[in-house]
Amino acid sequence: MEQVPDSPHSDHSGASLSSPVAGAGTTVASPSRYESQKRRDWNTFGQYLRNHRPPLSLARCSGAHVLEFLRYLDQFGKTKVHTAACPFFGHPAPPAPCPCPLRQAWGSLDALVGRLRAAYEENGGRPENNPFGARAVRLYLREVRDHQSRARGVSYEKKKRKKAPAAAVISSSSASASHEGNGPHHHIHQHHQMPPPPPPGAAA
């Protein structure tokens, strides 16, 4: 069984790395990292279903089977998750090794479920029957996130980006326009309505 990568960032972006390849009058684009990883994950899950005892068809797969799959992947994990009895529980940078188990990182599992959820529907599954979107799977991921956050002493909370006030943006744009050109006042209004502003003199 192929090991699922333990990095929460390596395949979550979905950024395309496609590039045209010269051929006999044709252009071939290679799949993005996200698409390649999604295909590998889907093949891994299919193999897991075939090796299941008894074997499972995709049509009979439920959220409970997805949880079995995620727990099975823990044996391939590379993230140290301290137990409550460990002296390094909640320590983000332990000063010494400990016998605590290795697990799949929450970010890796979260990204994996997202890819498999998309692959399920791309391979003919109905969205309302998607086992990767089951409530039990969402709750499990939340529990893993909270437990690993406490055990490892790290925070998984996403920081919200603050938007600059509109008044500040307009003020900055007006000041920039006044320094760059000496045109009439109606040119400045054009700068606000049609970003990015044209070079000085282009609107004349």
C-alpha positions in Angstrom: 0.0 0.0 0.0 1.3 3.4 -1.0 2.2 5.6 1.9 0.3 8.8 2.1 2.6 11.9 2.4 2.6 13.4 5.9 2.9 17.0 4.9 -0.2 19.2 5.2 1.1 21.7 2.8 2.7 19.8 0.0 -0.4 19.0 -2.0 -3.1 21.2 -0.6 -2.7 24.2 -2.8 -3.6 22.6 -6.1 -1.3 25.0 -8.0 -0.9 23.9 -11.6 2.6 22.9 -12.7 1.4 22.0 -16.2 3.7 22.9 -19.1 3.4 22.3 -22.8 5.5 19.6 -24.3 6.6 19.9 -27.9 5.2 17.2 -30.1 4.2 16.4 -33.6 1.8 19.3 -34.0 0.2 18.7 -30.6 0.5 20.2 -27.1 0.4 17.8 -24.1 0.0 19.3 -20.6 1.2 17.3 -17.6 -1.2 17.1 -14.6 -0.7 19.3 -11.7 0.7 18.1 -8.4 -2.8 18.2 -6.9 -4.3 16.1 -9.7 -1.4 13.6 -9.6 -1.7 13.2 -5.8 -5.4 12.8 -6.1 -5.1 10.0 -8.5 -2.6 8.2 -6.3 -4.8 8.6 -3.3 -7.8 7.3 -5.2 -5.8 4.3 -6.3 -4.7 3.6 -2.8 -8.2 3.8 -1.4 -9.4 1.4 -4.2 -6.7 -1.0 -3.2 -7.7 -0.8 0.4 -11.3 -1.6 -0.5 -10.2 -4.6 -2.6 -8.0 -5.9 0.3 -10.8 -5.4 2.9 -12.3 -8.5 4.5 -14.8 -9.0 3.2 -14.0 -7.0 0.0 -16.0 -3.8 -0.3 -17.5 -2.2 -3.4 -17.4 1.6 -3.7 -21.2 1.7 -3.7 -21.3 0.0 -0.3 -18.6 2.3 1.2 -19.8 4.4 4.1 -18.3 7.0 6.4 -17.4 4.2 8.9 -15.2 2.6 6.2 -13.5 5.9 5.6 -12.7 6.1 9.3 -11.3 2.6 9.2 -9.1 3.7 6.3 -7.9 6.8 8.1 -7.0 4.9 11.2 -5.2 2.3 9.1 -3.0 5.0 7.6 -1.8 6.0 11.1 0.8 3.2 10.9 2.6 5.1 8.1 2.5 8.4 10.0 5.6 10.5 10.8 4.2 13.0 13.3 5.0 12.4 17.0 1.8 12.7 19.0 2.6 12.8 22.8 0.4 10.8 25.2 -1.1 12.5 28.3 1.4 10.6 30.5 4.4 11.9 28.5 6.5 14.7 30.1 6.6 16.4 26.8 2.8 16.5 26.3 1.9 20.0 25.0 5.6 20.8 24.4 6.1 22.2 20.8 9.8 21.4 20.8 10.7 18.4 23.0 14.3 18.5 24.2 14.7 14.7 24.1 13.2 11.7 22.3 10.3 9.8 23.8 8.4 6.5 23.0 5.1 8.2 22.0 3.6 6.9 18.8 3.9 8.3 15.3 0.6 9.3 13.6 -0.6 10.9 10.4 -0.7 14.7 10.9 -4.1 16.3 11.0 -3.3 18.6 8.1 -2.3 15.5 6.0 -5.5 13.7 6.8 -7.6 16.8 6.1 -6.0 17.3 2.7 -6.4 13.6 1.9 -10.1 13.6 2.7 -10.6 16.7 0.5 -8.9 15.0 -2.5 -10.8 11.8 -2.1 -14.1 13.6 -1.7 -13.5 15.3 -5.1 -12.2 12.0 -6.7 -15.3 10.1 -5.5 -17.6 12.5 -7.5 -15.3 12.6 -10.4 -15.5 8.8 -10.7 -19.3 8.7 -10.8 -20.3 9.0 -7.2 -23.3 11.0 -6.2 -22.6 14.0 -3.9 -25.4 13.1 -1.5 -23.8 9.6 -1.0 -20.2 10.8 -0.7 -18.8 8.9 2.3 -15.9 11.4 2.6 -18.3 14.1 3.3 -20.1 12.2 6.1 -20.6 13.9 9.4 -18.7 11.2 11.2 -15.6 11.9 9.1 -15.8 15.6 9.8 -16.1 15.0 13.5 -13.2 12.6 13.5 -11.0 15.2 11.7 -12.0 17.8 14.3 -11.1 15.4 17.1 -7.7 14.6 15.6 -7.0 18.3 15.1 -7.9 19.2 18.7 -6.0 16.3 20.2 -2.9 16.9 18.2 -3.0 20.6 18.9 -3.0 19.9 22.7 -0.5 17.0 22.5 2.0 18.8 20.3 1.5 22.3 21.8 0.7 23.8 18.4 -2.2 25.8 17.1 -4.1 24.9 13.9 -6.3 28.0 13.9 -6.3 29.9 10.7 -5.4 33.6 11.0 -7.9 35.9 9.3 -6.4 38.4 7.0 -7.5 42.0 7.7 -8.9 44.0 4.8 -7.6 47.5 4.4 -10.4 50.1 4.9 -11.8 51.4 1.6 -11.2 55.0 2.7 -7.5 54.3 3.3 -7.2 52.8 -0.2 -8.8 55.8 -1.8 -6.7 58.2 0.1 -3.5 56.4 -0.8 -4.5 56.2 -4.5 -5.4 59.9 -4.5 -2.1 60.9 -3.0 -0.2 58.7 -5.5 -2.0 60.3 -8.4 -1.3 63.8 -7.2 2.4 63.1 -7.0 2.7 61.3 -10.3 0.9 63.8 -12.6 -0.4 67.3 -12.9 -3.5 66.4 -15.0 -7.0 67.8 -14.2 -9.1 66.5 -11.3 -11.3 64.2 -13.4 -8.3 62.0 -14.2 -8.1 61.0 -10.5 -11.7 59.8 -10.6 -10.8 57.6 -13.5 -8.0 56.1 -11.5 -10.4 55.0 -8.8 -13.0 53.6 -11.2 -10.6 51.7 -13.5 -7.8 50.1 -11.5 -4.9 49.8 -12.2 -4.4 53.5 -13.1 -3.1 54.3 -16.6 0.3 55.9 -17.0 0.4 59.7 -16.7 -0.9 61.3 -19.9 -2.5 58.1 -21.3 -6.0 59.3 -20.4 -5.6 62.6 -22.3 
